[in-house]
Amino acid sequence: MTGFAGMDPLSRQRQMVARYPDNELARFSLGRALFDGGEYVEAREHLSAALSRKPDWMAVQILVGKCDLALGDPASARAAFERARDLALAQHHEGPLAEVEDLLDGLHP
């Protein structure tokens, strides 16, 4: 991958999205890096773009909910976590299911 040497990880991820804007993995990687850096608004945008290309991507759905939670929107977080729970059940993923159940339990009604 020419042109990426010497770039910090976030810059590399941004460059990948610039080159491949329709690539859901590039969007996820940038969204994850932004989430890890506390940039929840921009992270959510890229994660949502990844979900628009691959709506059954459970891990991304969980991160969208975590962004919503960090942004102070528990109603949207609940909806995202409920969708992630449905995906975890349909895909038979017990670990993520337990994580999502814990996240839902932590939300106030």
N, C-alpha and C positions, 0 to 999 in steps of 0.2 A: 504494500500500500504506500505508494510514493506520496510524499508530502505530509506524512503524519509524524515522522521522526522528530523528536525534540519537543513535541507539543504536550501540554499537560492533558490529563485524561478528559477533563470536561471539554477542552477545546477540540480534542480528537472526536469526541462524540458529536459535538456541534457540526464539525466538518463532515462527518458521516451522514448526518441528517441533511445537510446542505446538498451533498452529492446524491443521496438516495432518499428523498423526502417521502416516498411511498413504502419504504422498507420498515415493517413493523418492529423488527429486531433493533434497528438503529434508533427508532423512536423510543422503544422500551429502554435501551441502554442509556440514552440521554435523559429520559424521564427518571430513571433510577438514580443516576448521578446527581441530578438536580434535587431529587427528594432527599438523598443522603446529605446534600449541602444545605438543606432547609429552604430551598427555593420551590415552595409548594405550588404556587400558582402556575409557574412555567412547567414544573414537573407534571402537573395534572393535564396540561394541554397536550404534552407529548404522549403521556400514557393513554389519554383518551383517543389520540390519533392511532396509536397501536391497537387499541380495542376496536376501533372502527374497521380495521383491516382483519382482525382476528378476535371476534367477540367472545369466543369461548376460552380466552386466555385468563385463567383463574388468578395467577400470580399478579398480573397487571390489574385485574379487577380489585384485588385486595389493596394494592398500592394506591389506586384511585380513592378508595375509601379512607385510607390513612391520610392522603392529602386533604380530603374533605374534612376529616376530623381535625387535622392540624390548622386548617383554615377557619375553624369555628362553625362548621356547617354539619351538625350531627344528623340532621334529617337526610341529607345527601349521603353521608357516610353510612348510615343505616341501610339505605337503598343499595349502595355499592356492596356492602358486606352481605346483605341478603342474596344478592345476585351471585356473589362469590361462593356463598354457602350452597346455593343451588348447583353451581358448577362443580364444586368439590364433591357433592353427593353424586352427581351424574357421572363424574370422572373417577369416582372411588378413591379419592385422595384423603386419607384419614388425618394426616398431619396438618395440612392446610385447613381442613374442616374444623379441627380442634382450635386452631388459631382464630378462625373467623368466629366461632362460637364464643370464644373468650372476648373478642373485640365487641361482639354484639352484646354480651352480658355486661360489658363495661359502659355501654351507652345508657343514658337515662331515658326513660320513656317520654 
